[in-house]
Amino acid sequence: MTTSTAPSRLAVGFATALRRSGLAVSPDSVVAFAEALTAVGLEQRTGVYWAGRATLVRAPEHIAAYDAAFDRFWLGTPSAPGEATSPPPPPPALDTDEDIDDEPGSPAARPAMVVRYSAREVLRHKDFAACSSDELADARRLMADMRVAGALRRSRRLVPSKRRSGQPDVRATVRAALTTGGELVRRPRKAPSRRPRRVVLLCDVSGSMDPYARALVRFLNAAVAGRQRVEAFAVGTRLTRLTRELATRDPDVALDAAARAVADWSGGTRLGEGLQRFNDEWGIRGMARGAVVVVLSDGWDRGDPAVLARELARLRRVAHRIVWVNPLKASPGFAPLAGGMAAALPHVDALVEGHSLAALEHLAAVIAR
Amino acid sequence: MTGPLSPESVREALAAHDYLADDGLATAVFLALRLRRPLLLEGEAGVGKTEVAKVLARWTGGELVRLQCYEGIDVSQAVYEWDYARQLLHLRAAEGRGADVEDELYAERFLVRRPLLRALAHDDDGPPQVLLIDEVDRADDEFEAFLLEVLADYAITVPELGTFRAEVPPVVVLTSNRTRDVHDALKRRCLYHWVEHPDFEREVAIVRLRVPGLDEALARQVAAVVARLRDVGLYKPPGVAEAIDWAAALALLGRTTVDEATFDTTLGTFLKYREDQERVRGMGLAQLLAEAR
């Protein structure tokens, strides 16, 4: 680093390095960083470090990646072997549909359009675990039409109201009085509007959920994309927020991003601990308050059921409702006895199936209730 | 104010006004003042985010204008409102005179200025105001979009009157507890700093600064216990604010050292969940105190 190098060139170079390690860096942050470098100067390492932190980092989760990239770029530290500089490649569980279920002997040459169209009603009720990848792709298309919105609640925002129950809208009253020489002939009213509650989806991505995970993540994608009040998380041995990854309308891009983000697909489940992390870091401080929280899990939990029960109880004290979606509920002879499920049941407002399109449509209705 | 010369001078100035900032925060504040950009502070509750704006106001001499955000906040609470009662009276009085009643009615003397407008419509020669937009994550998306517009060009348009533009833009501090993500567009407009819990020595210094006359040994004990409790996974780990509250309580009780009984009776000053209190009692108060020595 020489002082004759313009800060702007250094800024662009460092931004490129950051992007390579997976951080999104917008052009105007780079401009801000260049200005910041000019202001703090290049003499001191801490100045350069904090100038970058203030202008290029936008979330605490990105600090680790920033630190690593900083050391590499400014201090020339080689990245440690085995250290993940780019997100891990997507695990097979979420690979593209094309290379799964394509075993020889499958009726690949069937007239797909006709079969699929007539099969639509069958597909609605077919268990995801029994679906081929083609059927899942169809199901995904149908899911895109589903509307997931939380139950309505009163907002503090007031809107003009025709009903006489509202409070006087003084601003509009003065406006109206202008035309009548100060006489209050028309007295408009306003009343609180209604807004959908936030919906938080917590999806179990452990091994036992594998038959359903692919379909359910699509459901998450359909629910999150384009709506601002839906949040999604993956719970396995750890908790991963997927809202940003799933926010795009292109399902392939969304699923790919989600697969990269979740490091523990098809691993074990520690539902209780996952919920605790959710409660600690997101839920209790606000995200779950007054929200409809949906847990998508079969309830097979390797963790301590007491932890799960405790965390659900905590969650229930702030949430509007807790809906548990168990794909196994549809199977004959199901009883909620799996350790986690039994512990969870007393704290759950509704237990619904989630194994098929029809079941998910029902779920959307339950969420809006 | 032309702006401070270096992050170091910012740190000294803040310290002179009873706020001990670390390198990161001092640099972020320095850049916010020099680049005239809003500063978005995120961090756990009780790490002193709001305090930054207050100390900035004390230091620069600018008036502190605070806007507390909440769900459903709208223009009439955040920006301006008309004084309807006086408008109506005026309207009745002007009846018969006819003509330009409407222009009279929507004049500045009937305008009630709310925080955002107060912070922008600043016309005397004093130092710029410090605008604190507190807990912006509690407001809804519509309000955030509006805020974005205001922070982009430091101007607000009142349809009936015209545009108010800040000659000297205010120093803007936004805080968020991260109950939801603030929109990227708003973040891009701002400098960002994640406020961490202070390290041990800084926490001791902060506690002593905020609780005058506190015994140093007691301050060290408080900071050590609080720092230890941050690592044990409580529902609500105590922040600096809680450490200060606890120290103040101890000082009020006239203690010079924390013994087990005092620890037990003052637990409620910094642990506000019953589960957390039980957890800490279960860890053994005597042992915690011994470790903190």
Interface residues (C-beta under 8 A of the other chain):
Chain A: S26 D28 S29 A32 E35 A36 A39 V40 T46 G47 W50 A51 R53 A54 T55 V57 R58 A59 P60 I63 S155 R156 R157 L158 V170 R171 T173 V174 A177 L178 G181 G182 L184 R195 Q228 E231 T243 R244 N279 D280 W282 I284 R285 G286 M287 R289 R314
Chain B: S6 P7 D23 G24 A26 T27 A28 F30 L31 R34 L35 R37 L39 E42 A45 Y70 E71 G72 I73 D74 S76 E81 W82 Y84 Q87 L88 L91 R92 A94 E95 V101 E102 L105 D137 R138 D140 D141 N177 R178 T179 R180 D181 D184 K187 R188 L191 Y192 H193 W194 G233 Y235
